[in-house]
Amino acid sequence: MIQLGFVSAILPELTLEETLQFASEAGYDCVEVMCWPPGKADRRYAGVTHLDVTDVSHDLSIRLELACLDASVSISGLGYYPNPLSPDPDEASIAQAHLMRLLEAAAISEVRIVNTFIGRNPTLSIEENWPRMLEVWRPIVARAEELGVRIGIENCPMLFTRDEWPGGKNLAISPVVWRRLFADLDSRAIGLNFDPSHFVWQQMDYVAAIREFHDRIVHVHAKDARIDRHKLAEVGVLAEPLQYHTPKLPGLGDVDWGAFFSALSDTGYTGAVCVEVEDRAFEGSMRDRKTALRQSAQYLRQYIGTHDLV
């Protein structure tokens, strides 16, 4: 049965233990735990460190196990979404090294899933990025395979504002790229952290993608997106995406969640579906953000159900 969770980035003020306790109280089964290196965030929802993996040890596994037992929820995956292919060599090096630490942490803790981005040099085309992508990612994937960890690559283009133009900061944005990515990296250790909201504004079919790539889906994000047609009519599809679309809570955008979960369940998926709150209408306070998570859980339960025994 599918596990309902949320991405912990929306509750940066809380400790890991407090985040898991809230998850239990709000009716969630699991949490995707953010594991950024401690320090300053470079964008919204980044830089959150609910679990510090800079010093990977057996103590980390014990802490996670005790926190999960106490809250009666599980960890769906360890999350870290940098740009490992950044044209800034220092930024890229830090991202790559920290990803390796996350793989170690996922193996030690037996979480077994690490969610991230492939990355991209945004000034270059996909074709121009490809040789460096292979150079960077082949050893990462090989290490994941060795450790028995699966990597879930999210399909967000990271193309929203002027500073991210023209290419965004993530290569793995569409089925045509995924086919080539999986063929060239040639490992079952790499798969998808599937988010339907990015299909909406790119005008792609997420149901068809679920059917084709179902055996590569290792984790799922539940975020909605609304196309603002009156704005799109003014600026066109070549405008910056946030000029004509808005990230929303599940049920408040254009994703057909019935069709989405129908396709997901048809494939036999039994992993985590984690709510990712990026809806500015619910960001005024921690109370608003907790309300967003409770509302999202109540909405999505009609498609997932609960695990309570009758």
C-alpha positions in Angstrom: 0.0 0.0 0.0 1.2 3.5 -0.8 2.7 5.5 2.1 1.6 9.1 2.5 4.3 11.5 3.6 5.6 15.0 3.3 8.9 16.8 2.5 10.4 18.2 5.6 11.8 21.4 4.0 8.6 23.3 4.8 9.2 23.0 8.6 12.8 24.2 9.0 12.3 25.5 12.5 11.5 22.1 13.9 14.0 19.4 14.9 13.9 16.0 13.3 12.1 14.5 16.3 9.5 17.4 16.3 8.9 17.0 12.5 8.3 13.3 12.9 5.9 13.9 15.8 3.9 16.4 13.8 3.8 13.9 10.9 2.2 11.4 13.2 -0.3 13.8 14.6 -1.3 15.1 11.1 -2.0 11.5 9.9 1.1 10.9 7.8 3.0 7.6 7.5 6.4 8.9 6.6 8.6 11.9 6.0 11.3 12.7 3.4 14.0 14.2 5.5 16.1 17.1 4.3 19.8 16.6 4.6 21.5 19.7 3.3 25.0 20.6 4.6 24.6 22.9 7.6 24.9 26.5 6.4 23.1 29.3 4.5 20.4 28.4 1.9 20.8 29.6 -1.7 17.1 29.5 -2.5 13.7 28.9 -1.1 13.1 25.5 0.5 16.9 24.8 0.3 19.4 24.6 3.1 17.2 22.7 5.5 19.1 20.2 7.7 16.8 17.9 9.7 19.5 15.3 9.6 23.2 16.2 9.5 25.1 13.5 7.5 28.4 15.4 7.4 29.7 12.8 9.9 28.2 9.5 8.9 28.3 7.0 11.7 26.3 4.2 13.4 25.0 6.8 15.8 23.0 8.3 12.9 21.2 5.0 12.3 20.3 4.7 16.0 19.0 8.3 16.2 16.8 7.7 13.1 15.5 4.4 14.5 14.6 5.9 17.9 12.9 8.9 16.4 10.8 6.8 14.0 9.8 4.4 16.8 8.8 7.2 19.1 6.7 8.9 16.4 5.4 5.7 14.7 6.3 7.1 11.3 9.1 6.0 8.8 11.6 7.9 6.7 10.8 7.7 3.0 14.1 9.0 1.8 17.0 11.4 2.4 16.6 14.6 0.4 19.2 17.0 -1.0 18.6 19.0 -4.2 21.7 20.9 -5.2 23.3 21.4 -8.7 26.1 18.8 -9.0 26.8 20.1 -12.5 27.1 23.7 -11.6 29.6 25.7 -13.7 31.0 26.9 -10.3 33.6 24.2 -9.5 33.4 24.8 -5.7 29.6 24.5 -5.7 29.7 21.4 -7.9 32.4 19.7 -5.8 30.5 20.3 -2.5 27.3 18.9 -4.0 29.0 15.8 -5.3 30.8 15.1 -2.1 27.7 15.6 0.0 25.7 13.3 -2.3 28.3 10.5 -1.6 27.8 11.1 2.1 24.1 10.8 1.7 24.5 7.4 0.0 26.6 6.2 2.9 24.0 7.5 5.4 21.1 5.9 3.5 22.9 2.6 3.6 23.8 2.8 7.3 20.3 3.8 8.3 18.7 1.4 5.9 16.5 4.1 4.4 17.9 3.0 1.0 16.6 6.0 -1.0 18.3 9.3 -1.7 16.4 12.0 -3.7 18.2 14.8 -5.6 18.7 16.5 -8.9 21.0 15.5 -11.8 22.0 19.2 -12.1 22.9 21.3 -15.1 25.1 24.1 -16.4 22.2 26.4 -17.3 24.2 28.2 -20.0 24.7 25.0 -22.0 22.3 22.8 -24.0 21.4 19.3 -22.8 23.7 17.9 -25.5 26.6 20.1 -24.3 26.0 19.1 -20.7 25.9 15.4 -21.4 29.7 14.4 -21.3 30.2 16.1 -18.0 27.0 14.6 -16.6 28.3 11.1 -17.4 31.7 11.9 -15.9 30.1 13.1 -12.6 27.3 10.7 -12.3 28.9 7.4 -13.2 30.9 7.1 -10.0 27.9 8.3 -7.9 25.6 5.7 -9.4 28.3 3.0 -9.1 28.6 3.8 -5.4 24.9 3.7 -4.9 24.7 0.3 -6.6 27.5 -1.0 -4.4 25.7 0.2 -1.2 22.3 -1.1 -2.3 20.8 2.4 -2.4 18.5 3.8 -5.1 18.7 7.4 -6.3 15.4 9.2 -7.1 16.0 12.1 -9.5 13.3 14.7 -9.4 12.0 16.0 -12.7 11.9 19.7 -11.8 13.7 21.8 -14.5 14.7 24.4 -11.8 13.8 27.0 -14.4 11.6 29.6 -12.8 13.3 33.0 -12.6 15.5 35.2 -14.7 18.7 34.1 -13.0 18.1 30.5 -14.0 17.6 31.3 -17.6 18.1 29.9 -20.3 18.4 26.3 -19.3 17.4 25.8 -15.7 19.6 23.7 -13.3 18.4 20.2 -13.8 18.8 18.0 -16.9 16.3 15.2 -16.1 13.1 17.1 -17.1 11.3 14.9 -19.6 10.8 11.3 -20.9 13.1 11.8 -23.8 15.9 12.8 -21.4 15.1 9.9 -19.0 15.4 7.3 -21.7 18.9 8.5 -22.6 19.9 8.9 -19.0 18.9 5.4 -17.9 20.5 3.9 -21.1 23.8 5.7 -20.6 24.1 5.3 -16.9 23.0 1.7 -17.2 22.1 0.9 -13.6 19.0 0.1 -11.7 20.4 2.2 -8.8 19.1 5.3 -10.5 15.4 6.1 -10.9 12.9 8.9 -10.5 11.4 11.0 -7.8 8.3 11.6 -9.8 6.5 14.9 -9.5 3.4 15.5 -11.7 3.3 19.3 -11.1 6.2 19.8 -13.5 4.4 18.0 -16.3 1.5 20.4 -16.0 3.3 23.6 -16.9 5.5 21.8 -19.5 2.3 20.5 -21.1 3.3 16.8 -20.9 1.4 13.7 -20.0 2.2 12.4 -16.5 -0.1 9.4 -16.8 1.7 8.1 -19.9 5.1 8.7 -18.2 4.0 6.7 -15.2 3.1 3.8 -17.4 6.4 3.9 -19.3 8.7 4.5 -16.4 6.9 2.7 -13.6 9.8 0.5 -12.8 12.1 3.5 -12.4 9.8 5.4 -9.9 11.5 5.0 -6.5 9.7 8.0 -4.8 6.9 10.4 -5.6 6.3 14.1 -4.7 2.7 15.3 -4.5 2.6 19.0 -5.5 0.0 20.6 -7.7 0.4 23.4 -10.3 -2.1 25.8 -11.7 -1.8 27.3 -15.2 -3.0 30.9 -15.1 -4.5 31.1 -18.6 -5.1 34.8 -18.5 -1.4 35.3 -17.8 -0.3 32.7 -20.4 -2.4 34.6 -23.0 -0.4 37.7 -22.2 3.2 36.3 -22.0 3.2 33.0 -23.9 5.0 29.7 -23.2 8.5 31.3 -23.8 8.1 33.5 -20.8 9.6 32.7 -17.4 7.4 29.8 -16.1 6.4 31.6 -12.9 4.9 34.3 -15.1 2.1 31.9 -16.1 1.9 29.1 -13.6 1.6 28.8 -9.8 2.7 25.9 -7.5 -0.3 24.9 -5.3 -1.3 22.3 -2.7 -2.7 19.0 -4.0 -6.3 19.6 -5.2 -5.8 23.3 -5.8 -4.2 23.1 -9.3 -4.6 21.3 -12.6 -3.3 17.8 -11.7 -6.0 15.1 -12.1 -5.2 13.3 -8.9 -7.7 10.5 -9.6 -6.0 9.7 -12.9 -2.6 10.1 -11.3 -3.2 7.6 -8.5 -5.2 5.3 -10.8 -2.1 5.0 -13.0 0.3 4.7 -10.1 -1.7 2.0 -8.4 -2.1 0.1 -11.7 1.6 -0.2 -11.9 1.8 -1.8 -8.4 3.7 1.1 -6.8 3.7 0.8 -3.0 6.3 3.4 -2.1 6.0 6.9 -0.6 4.0 9.8 -2.0 5.3 12.9 -0.2 3.5 16.2 -0.2 5.8 19.1 -1.2 4.4 22.4 0.0 5.5 25.3 -2.2 2.2 27.2 -2.2 2.9 30.8 -1.2 -0.7 31.2 0.0 0.2 29.0 2.9 3.6 30.3 3.9 2.7 33.3 6.2 3.5 31.4 9.4 4.3 28.0 10.7 0.6 27.6 11.6 -0.2 28.2 7.9 2.3 25.7 6.8 1.1 23.0 9.2 -2.5 23.8 8.0 -1.3 23.2 4.4 0.1 19.8 5.4 -3.0 18.8 7.3 -5.2 19.9 4.4 -3.1 18.0 1.9 -3.2 14.8 3.9 -7.0 15.0 4.2 -7.3 15.6 0.4 -5.0 12.8 -0.7 -6.4 10.2 1.7 -9.4 9.8 -0.6 -7.0 8.3 -3.1 -4.6 6.5 -0.8 -6.7 5.4 2.2 -5.4 4.7 5.6 -3.4 1.8 7.1 -5.7 1.3 10.1 -6.8 -2.2 10.9 -10.5 -2.8 11.1 
